[in-house]
Amino acid sequence: MPNDRDSGPTGRPHATLGRIADALGQPRSLFYDDGAATADLASLIELVRLWDGLRRDTDREEVLALARTLAAAQDARDDAAE
């Protein structure tokens, strides 16, 4: 039988989600939006699961390098549009 330590707004999972939301600069309610994940949240969850599956530091560095490149390109496109 689950208790507050296992689930719910006072349990450890809630605290962990709260720390993740804080680290992302997002409201904690992001994870509790009527129980339905948004498309962004679903993508974030997938990304975290995939990241967790990467065991080699070199693989994680490649992912980070790609993400940085894509973010920089997006910034450049945004700047050009202004």
C-alpha positions as CSV (number, residue, x, y, z in Angstrom):
1,M,0.0,0.0,0.0
2,P,1.6,3.3,-1.1
3,N,2.2,6.0,1.4
4,D,3.2,9.7,1.3
5,R,6.8,8.6,1.0
6,D,6.1,6.7,-2.2
7,S,3.8,9.0,-4.1
8,G,1.7,12.2,-3.7
9,P,2.6,15.8,-3.3
10,T,4.6,15.2,-0.1
11,G,6.6,12.2,-1.2
12,R,10.1,11.8,-2.5
13,P,8.9,11.7,-6.2
14,H,7.3,15.1,-5.7
15,A,10.4,16.5,-4.2
16,T,12.5,15.2,-7.1
17,L,10.1,16.6,-9.7
18,G,10.2,19.9,-7.8
19,R,14.0,20.0,-8.0
20,I,13.9,19.2,-11.7
21,A,11.3,21.9,-12.3
22,D,13.5,24.4,-10.4
23,A,16.6,23.4,-12.4
24,L,14.7,23.9,-15.6
25,G,13.3,27.3,-14.5
26,Q,9.8,25.9,-14.9
27,P,6.9,26.0,-12.4
28,R,6.4,22.8,-10.5
29,S,2.8,22.6,-11.8
30,L,4.3,21.6,-15.1
31,F,4.4,18.0,-13.8
32,Y,0.8,18.1,-12.4
33,D,-1.2,19.7,-15.2
34,D,-4.5,17.8,-14.7
35,G,-2.5,14.6,-14.9
36,A,-1.8,15.0,-18.6
37,A,1.7,15.6,-19.9
38,T,2.1,18.3,-22.5
39,A,4.0,17.6,-25.7
40,D,7.0,19.5,-24.2
41,L,6.9,17.5,-21.0
42,A,6.6,14.2,-22.9
43,S,9.7,15.1,-25.0
44,L,11.6,16.1,-21.9
45,I,10.8,12.8,-20.3
46,E,11.9,10.9,-23.4
47,L,15.2,12.9,-23.5
48,V,15.9,12.2,-19.8
49,R,15.3,8.5,-20.4
50,L,17.5,8.4,-23.4
51,W,20.2,10.3,-21.5
52,D,20.0,7.8,-18.7
53,G,20.6,5.0,-21.2
54,L,23.9,6.6,-22.3
55,R,26.6,4.9,-20.3
56,R,29.7,6.3,-21.9
57,D,30.9,9.8,-21.1
58,T,31.9,10.3,-24.7
59,D,28.3,9.5,-25.9
60,R,26.9,12.1,-23.5
61,E,29.5,14.6,-24.6
62,E,28.4,14.0,-28.3
63,V,24.7,14.6,-27.3
64,L,25.7,17.8,-25.4
65,A,27.8,19.0,-28.4
66,L,24.9,18.5,-30.7
67,A,22.4,20.2,-28.4
68,R,24.7,23.2,-28.1
69,T,25.1,23.4,-31.8
70,L,21.4,23.3,-32.4
71,A,20.7,25.9,-29.7
72,A,23.4,28.2,-31.1
73,A,21.8,27.8,-34.6
74,Q,18.4,28.6,-33.2
75,D,19.8,31.7,-31.4
76,A,21.4,32.8,-34.7
77,R,18.0,32.4,-36.6
78,D,16.2,34.3,-33.9
79,D,18.7,37.1,-34.0
80,A,18.4,37.3,-37.8
81,A,14.6,37.5,-37.6
82,E,14.8,40.5,-35.3
